[in-house]
Amino acid sequence: MSSKKLLIWLAGAAICAGLSTGAQAQWQWLDKDGRTVYSDRPPPADVPAQAIQKRGLSPGATGVSAPSGVAGSPADAARDRSNPAGGNAGGLAAMRQKASEAAANRQETERAANRKARAENCQRARQSLAMLDSGVRVTKPNAAGEREFLDDTQRAAERRQASNVLAQDCE
């Protein structure tokens, strides 16, 4: 490869590398609902300091100065250096515990909804099977919306389908 092509390739690679690092999320915090938020900007003022999990570039590196008390400010950095154990550990642990409890509650709610849906499916399948076994003439709408009576093969197919639902969803 000629030196000119190599120089062009290196310049392109440097530009791509510079653009990709600037687009990455540099801040990470837990919002009031316990969800993790990623951003290239500092969190809003109402986010407590212990909820911030990852801080962005220091303000001096970008040439912008943050006032004291704002997340990412020099006062914040000094406080973090003076407390190497990360004084936020207790708050973060509590927030993580709260988030895991919320996830467990969501899973339990989903399980309850699934149990309810299965019970309803089971009840409908029992009713359908009872109707099909009773010998009553059963109708179903066709594509034109007209009612048609089921013949013996259609009735047997409906019965198999209801039996399958009973076998799968009912105990």
PASEBA-1860 file (N, C-alpha, C; in nm, 3 decimals):
! residues 171
1> MSSKKLLI> 0.086/-0.117/0.000/0.000/0.000/0.000/0.090/0.123/0.000 ~ 0.053/0.221/-0.078/0.137/0.342/-0.086/0.119/0.424/0.041 ~ 0.216/0.510/0.066/0.214/0.590/0.188/0.096/0.686/0.188 ~ 0.053/0.732/0.071/-0.060/0.824/0.063/-0.189/0.751/0.103 ~ -0.208/0.628/0.052/-0.326/0.551/0.087/-0.326/0.517/0.236 ~ -0.210/0.484/0.288/-0.197/0.452/0.430/-0.234/0.573/0.514 ~ -0.187/0.691/0.475/-0.216/0.814/0.548/-0.367/0.843/0.546 ~ -0.430/0.825/0.431/-0.575/0.847/0.419/-0.650/0.746/0.507
9> WLAGAAIC> -0.607/0.621/0.504/-0.673/0.518/0.584/-0.660/0.549/0.734 ~ -0.539/0.590/0.778/-0.518/0.623/0.919/-0.601/0.744/0.960 ~ -0.612/0.844/0.873/-0.692/0.962/0.905/-0.839/0.923/0.919 ~ -0.889/0.838/0.831/-1.028/0.792/0.840/-1.052/0.713/0.967 ~ -0.958/0.627/1.002/-0.973/0.548/1.125/-0.973/0.638/1.247 ~ -0.889/0.740/1.248/-0.883/0.833/1.361/-1.014/0.910/1.374 ~ -1.071/0.952/1.262/-1.197/1.025/1.265/-1.308/0.935/1.318 ~ -1.314/0.812/1.269/-1.416/0.718/1.316/-1.402/0.691/1.465
17> AGLSTGAQ> -1.280/0.673/1.511/-1.257/0.648/1.653/-1.299/0.768/1.736 ~ -1.269/0.886/1.688/-1.308/1.007/1.761/-1.458/1.025/1.766 ~ -1.527/0.993/1.658/-1.672/1.007/1.656/-1.740/0.902/1.743 ~ -1.688/0.781/1.745/-1.754/0.675/1.821/-1.741/0.696/1.971 ~ -1.630/0.750/2.018/-1.617/0.769/2.162/-1.706/0.881/2.211 ~ -1.732/0.980/2.129/-1.818/1.089/2.171/-1.963/1.049/2.176 ~ -2.002/0.945/2.103/-2.142/0.906/2.097/-2.181/0.810/2.209 ~ -2.084/0.761/2.284/-2.114/0.666/2.388/-2.176/0.736/2.509
25> AQWQWLDK> -2.265/0.665/2.578/-2.324/0.719/2.700/-2.217/0.725/2.807 ~ -2.205/0.840/2.871/-2.102/0.859/2.971/-2.158/0.866/3.112 ~ -2.288/0.884/3.124/-2.353/0.892/3.255/-2.449/0.775/3.270 ~ -2.459/0.726/3.393/-2.551/0.616/3.422/-2.607/0.640/3.561 ~ -2.741/0.633/3.575/-2.803/0.650/3.705/-2.935/0.576/3.709 ~ -2.987/0.560/3.830/-3.117/0.497/3.851/-3.222/0.607/3.865 ~ -3.332/0.597/3.789/-3.436/0.699/3.801/-3.526/0.665/3.919 ~ -3.629/0.746/3.940/-3.715/0.730/4.058/-3.790/0.597/4.058
33> DGRTVYSD> -3.805/0.532/3.940/-3.873/0.403/3.932/-3.776/0.286/3.942 ~ -3.647/0.312/3.960/-3.549/0.206/3.973/-3.492/0.158/3.841 ~ -3.526/0.226/3.729/-3.474/0.187/3.599/-3.339/0.254/3.575 ~ -3.249/0.185/3.508/-3.118/0.240/3.476/-3.131/0.330/3.354 ~ -3.073/0.451/3.365/-3.077/0.549/3.257/-2.934/0.574/3.211 ~ -2.911/0.572/3.079/-2.781/0.601/3.020/-2.794/0.731/2.941 ~ -2.694/0.818/2.953/-2.701/0.944/2.880/-2.561/1.000/2.860 ~ -2.551/1.091/2.763/-2.426/1.162/2.745/-2.428/1.294/2.819
41> RPPPADVP> -2.536/1.320/2.892/-2.551/1.442/2.971/-2.569/1.406/3.118 ~ -2.533/1.497/3.208/-2.553/1.469/3.350/-2.702/1.451/3.382 ~ -2.733/1.379/3.490/-2.874/1.359/3.527/-2.937/1.490/3.572 ~ -3.071/1.496/3.575/-3.138/1.616/3.624/-3.105/1.640/3.771 ~ -3.134/1.761/3.816/-3.099/1.801/3.953/-3.175/1.721/4.057 ~ -3.293/1.665/4.023/-3.371/1.592/4.122/-3.322/1.449/4.145 ~ -3.220/1.405/4.071/-3.164/1.271/4.091/-3.063/1.279/4.206 ~ -3.083/1.199/4.312/-2.989/1.204/4.425/-2.851/1.152/4.385
49> AQAIQKRG> -2.749/1.202/4.452/-2.611/1.166/4.418/-2.587/1.016/4.433 ~ -2.652/0.951/4.530/-2.628/0.808/4.549/-2.689/0.723/4.438 ~ -2.777/0.781/4.355/-2.837/0.707/4.244/-2.748/0.707/4.120 ~ -2.645/0.791/4.118/-2.556/0.799/4.003/-2.457/0.684/4.010 ~ -2.457/0.600/3.907/-2.372/0.482/3.906/-2.242/0.506/3.830 ~ -2.247/0.590/3.728/-2.128/0.616/3.648/-2.131/0.763/3.608 ~ -2.020/0.830/3.627/-2.012/0.973/3.594/-1.940/0.991/3.462 ~ -1.978/1.096/3.392/-1.917/1.127/3.263/-1.780/1.186/3.279
57> LSPGATGV> -1.729/1.243/3.169/-1.598/1.306/3.171/-1.598/1.420/3.271 ~ -1.483/1.446/3.326/-1.474/1.556/3.422/-1.497/1.687/3.346 ~ -1.561/1.787/3.411/-1.593/1.911/3.342/-1.469/1.981/3.287 ~ -1.356/1.968/3.352/-1.235/2.034/3.305/-1.187/1.979/3.172 ~ -1.218/1.853/3.143/-1.171/1.791/3.019/-1.244/1.848/2.898 ~ -1.365/1.897/2.917/-1.441/1.952/2.805/-1.431/2.102/2.798 ~ -1.373/2.163/2.898/-1.363/2.308/2.900/-1.486/2.372/2.960 ~ -1.581/2.294/3.007/-1.702/2.346/3.069/-1.691/2.325/3.217
65> SAPSGVAG> -1.729/2.424/3.294/-1.718/2.411/3.438/-1.857/2.398/3.497 ~ -1.874/2.299/3.584/-2.003/2.277/3.649/-2.001/2.345/3.785 ~ -2.112/2.407/3.826/-2.116/2.470/3.957/-2.111/2.366/4.067 ~ -2.070/2.408/4.184/-2.061/2.317/4.297/-2.200/2.265/4.332 ~ -2.208/2.137/4.370/-2.336/2.077/4.405/-2.403/2.008/4.287 ~ -2.355/2.031/4.165/-2.410/1.966/4.047/-2.332/1.838/4.025 ~ -2.401/1.733/3.985/-2.334/1.606/3.962/-2.220/1.624/3.864 ~ -2.104/1.572/3.897/-1.988/1.583/3.811/-1.905/1.708/3.840
73> SPADAARD> -1.942/1.785/3.941/-1.869/1.907/3.973/-1.739/1.874/4.045 ~ -1.646/1.969/4.053/-1.522/1.945/4.126/-1.548/1.910/4.273 ~ -1.652/1.966/4.333/-1.684/1.934/4.472/-1.725/1.788/4.485 ~ -1.801/1.738/4.386/-1.839/1.597/4.385/-1.716/1.508/4.375 ~ -1.625/1.543/4.286/-1.505/1.464/4.267/-1.422/1.462/4.395 ~ -1.411/1.574/4.461/-1.334/1.580/4.586/-1.401/1.493/4.692 ~ -1.534/1.498/4.702/-1.604/1.417/4.800/-1.582/1.269/4.771 ~ -1.586/1.230/4.643/-1.565/1.090/4.607/-1.423/1.045/4.640
81> RSNPAGGN> -1.323/1.133/4.618/-1.185/1.097/4.650/-1.165/1.085/4.800 ~ -1.235/1.169/4.879/-1.216/1.165/5.024/-1.284/1.043/5.085 ~ -1.376/0.981/5.016/-1.445/0.863/5.066/-1.423/0.748/4.968 ~ -1.306/0.681/4.976/-1.274/0.578/4.879/-1.369/0.459/4.882 ~ -1.438/0.437/4.992/-1.530/0.325/4.998/-1.655/0.353/4.916 ~ -1.666/0.473/4.863/-1.782/0.507/4.781/-1.905/0.526/4.866 ~ -1.913/0.633/4.940/-2.019/0.661/5.035/-2.157/0.634/4.980 ~ -2.169/0.608/4.853/-2.299/0.582/4.793/-2.335/0.433/4.800
89> AGGLAAMR> -2.250/0.350/4.856/-2.272/0.206/4.852/-2.403/0.166/4.917 ~ -2.434/0.224/5.033/-2.559/0.190/5.102/-2.680/0.230/5.021 ~ -2.678/0.350/4.964/-2.789/0.397/4.883/-2.806/0.315/4.757 ~ -2.695/0.280/4.693/-2.703/0.200/4.571/-2.755/0.060/4.602 ~ -2.710/0.003/4.713/-2.756/-0.130/4.749/-2.907/-0.129/4.774 ~ -2.955/-0.023/4.841/-3.098/-0.013/4.866/-3.175/0.003/4.736 ~ -3.122/0.083/4.644/-3.190/0.103/4.515/-3.188/-0.025/4.433 ~ -3.078/-0.098/4.438/-3.072/-0.226/4.365/-3.171/-0.325/4.425
97> QKASEAAA> -3.179/-0.327/4.559/-3.274/-0.416/4.626/-3.417/-0.380/4.585 ~ -3.446/-0.251/4.581/-3.579/-0.205/4.540/-3.608/-0.245/4.396 ~ -3.508/-0.231/4.309/-3.526/-0.267/4.168/-3.550/-0.418/4.155 ~ -3.477/-0.499/4.230/-3.496/-0.644/4.221/-3.633/-0.684/4.276 ~ -3.680/-0.616/4.381/-3.813/-0.644/4.434/-3.920/-0.607/4.332 ~ -3.901/-0.494/4.263/-3.996/-0.452/4.160/-3.999/-0.554/4.046 ~ -3.884/-0.605/4.007/-3.879/-0.707/3.902/-3.950/-0.834/3.947 ~ -3.930/-0.873/4.072/-3.997/-0.993/4.124/-4.148/-0.972/4.126
105> NRQETERA> -4.192/-0.851/4.164/-4.335/-0.822/4.165/-4.394/-0.827/4.024 ~ -4.319/-0.774/3.927/-4.366/-0.778/3.788/-4.379/-0.923/3.741 ~ -4.279/-1.006/3.774/-4.284/-1.146/3.733/-4.402/-1.218/3.797 ~ -4.427/-1.191/3.924/-4.539/-1.255/3.992/-4.672/-1.210/3.931 ~ -4.681/-1.082/3.895/-4.802/-1.031/3.831/-4.824/-1.100/3.696 ~ -4.716/-1.118/3.620/-4.727/-1.187/3.492/-4.770/-1.332/3.511 ~ -4.713/-1.398/3.611/-4.751/-1.537/3.639/-4.899/-1.547/3.675 ~ -4.947/-1.452/3.757/-5.088/-1.453/3.797/-5.178/-1.431/3.675
113> ANRKARAE> -5.138/-1.340/3.587/-5.216/-1.314/3.465/-5.218/-1.438/3.376 ~ -5.103/-1.507/3.366/-5.098/-1.631/3.286/-5.187/-1.740/3.346 ~ -5.185/-1.753/3.480/-5.271/-1.852/3.545/-5.418/-1.822/3.520 ~ -5.453/-1.694/3.527/-5.592/-1.654/3.504/-5.634/-1.684/3.359 ~ -5.547/-1.650/3.264/-5.578/-1.675/3.123/-5.593/-1.825/3.097 ~ -5.506/-1.907/3.157/-5.516/-2.052/3.138/-5.646/-2.105/3.197 ~ -5.686/-2.052/3.314/-5.811/-2.096/3.375/-5.930/-2.060/3.287 ~ -5.928/-1.939/3.228/-6.036/-1.898/3.139/-6.039/-1.985/3.013
121> NCQRARQS> -5.921/-2.014/2.956/-5.915/-2.103/2.839/-5.969/-2.241/2.873 ~ -5.936/-2.288/2.991/-5.982/-2.419/3.034/-6.134/-2.421/3.046 ~ -6.190/-2.317/3.106/-6.335/-2.309/3.122/-6.406/-2.305/2.986 ~ -6.354/-2.225/2.892/-6.414/-2.218/2.759/-6.404/-2.352/2.687 ~ -6.290/-2.420/2.702/-6.273/-2.550/2.636/-6.371/-2.652/2.693 ~ -6.393/-2.650/2.825/-6.490/-2.742/2.887/-6.631/-2.715/2.834 ~ -6.667/-2.586/2.825/-6.800/-2.550/2.774/-6.815/-2.594/2.628 ~ -6.712/-2.570/2.549/-6.717/-2.607/2.408/-6.730/-2.758/2.393
129> LAMLDSGV> -6.653/-2.832/2.471/-6.658/-2.978/2.464/-6.796/-3.030/2.507 ~ -6.852/-2.970/2.612/-6.984/-3.012/2.658/-7.089/-2.985/2.551 ~ -7.079/-2.870/2.484/-7.174/-2.835/2.379/-7.160/-2.932/2.261 ~ -7.036/-2.963/2.223/-7.013/-3.053/2.110/-7.060/-3.194/2.141 ~ -7.046/-3.237/2.267/-7.088/-3.371/2.307/-7.239/-3.382/2.327 ~ -7.307/-3.268/2.344/-7.451/-3.272/2.374/-7.536/-3.313/2.254 ~ -7.484/-3.302/2.133/-7.560/-3.339/2.015/-7.637/-3.222/1.956 ~ -7.632/-3.106/2.017/-7.701/-2.988/1.965/-7.634/-2.946/1.835
137> RVTKPNAA> -7.712/-2.899/1.741/-7.655/-2.851/1.614/-7.578/-2.723/1.641 ~ -7.454/-2.720/1.595/-7.365/-2.607/1.622/-7.342/-2.530/1.493 ~ -7.348/-2.397/1.501/-7.324/-2.313/1.384/-7.196/-2.233/1.404 ~ -7.141/-2.195/1.290/-7.020/-2.112/1.289/-7.034/-2.016/1.172 ~ -6.990/-1.891/1.187/-7.000/-1.799/1.072/-6.896/-1.835/0.966 ~ -6.936/-1.822/0.840/-6.842/-1.848/0.731/-6.774/-1.717/0.691 ~ -6.700/-1.716/0.582/-6.626/-1.598/0.539/-6.719/-1.482/0.503 ~ -6.839/-1.513/0.458/-6.935/-1.409/0.421/-7.016/-1.360/0.541
145> GEREFLDD> -6.994/-1.421/0.658/-7.065/-1.381/0.779/-7.195/-1.455/0.799 ~ -7.224/-1.551/0.713/-7.346/-1.630/0.724/-7.321/-1.747/0.818 ~ -7.427/-1.788/0.890/-7.414/-1.903/0.980/-7.424/-2.033/0.902 ~ -7.332/-2.123/0.932/-7.334/-2.255/0.870/-7.329/-2.360/0.981 ~ -7.402/-2.468/0.962/-7.399/-2.577/1.059/-7.273/-2.660/1.037 ~ -7.213/-2.706/1.148/-7.094/-2.791/1.139/-7.137/-2.932/1.098 ~ -7.060/-2.990/1.005/-7.087/-3.130/0.971/-7.007/-3.218/1.068 ~ -7.015/-3.348/1.052/-6.952/-3.440/1.147/-6.800/-3.424/1.152
153> TQRAAERR> -6.735/-3.404/1.037/-6.589/-3.390/1.037/-6.546/-3.258/1.104 ~ -6.622/-3.151/1.077/-6.590/-3.024/1.143/-6.613/-3.034/1.294 ~ -6.720/-3.101/1.332/-6.752/-3.119/1.474/-6.641/-3.200/1.542 ~ -6.589/-3.304/1.475/-6.481/-3.386/1.531/-6.353/-3.304/1.544 ~ -6.325/-3.217/1.446/-6.206/-3.133/1.452/-6.217/-3.035/1.569 ~ -6.335/-2.974/1.588/-6.355/-2.882/1.701/-6.341/-2.956/1.834 ~ -6.391/-3.080/1.839/-6.380/-3.158/1.962/-6.234/-3.190/1.994 ~ -6.155/-3.227/1.889/-6.012/-3.254/1.910/-5.941/-3.130/1.962
161> QASNVLAQ> -5.974/-3.015/1.904/-5.908/-2.891/1.945/-5.942/-2.859/2.092 ~ -6.067/-2.873/2.131/-6.107/-2.847/2.270/-6.039/-2.948/2.363 ~ -6.028/-3.073/2.320/-5.961/-3.175/2.402/-5.814/-3.142/2.419 ~ -5.749/-3.094/2.313/-5.608/-3.056/2.323/-5.589/-2.943/2.423 ~ -5.676/-2.843/2.420/-5.667/-2.731/2.513/-5.684/-2.783/2.656 ~ -5.780/-2.872/2.676/-5.801/-2.930/2.809/-5.677/-3.005/2.857 ~ -5.615/-3.080/2.767/-5.496/-3.157/2.804/-5.378/-3.067/2.837 ~ -5.366/-2.954/2.768/-5.251/-2.867/2.788/-5.269/-2.770/2.903
169> DCE> -5.388/-2.708/2.914/-5.407/-2.599/3.010/-5.476/-2.639/3.138 ~ -5.543/-2.752/3.139/-5.623/-2.790/3.258/-5.554/-2.902/3.334 ~ -5.567/-2.897/3.462/-5.503/-2.999/3.547/-5.607/-3.093/3.603
END
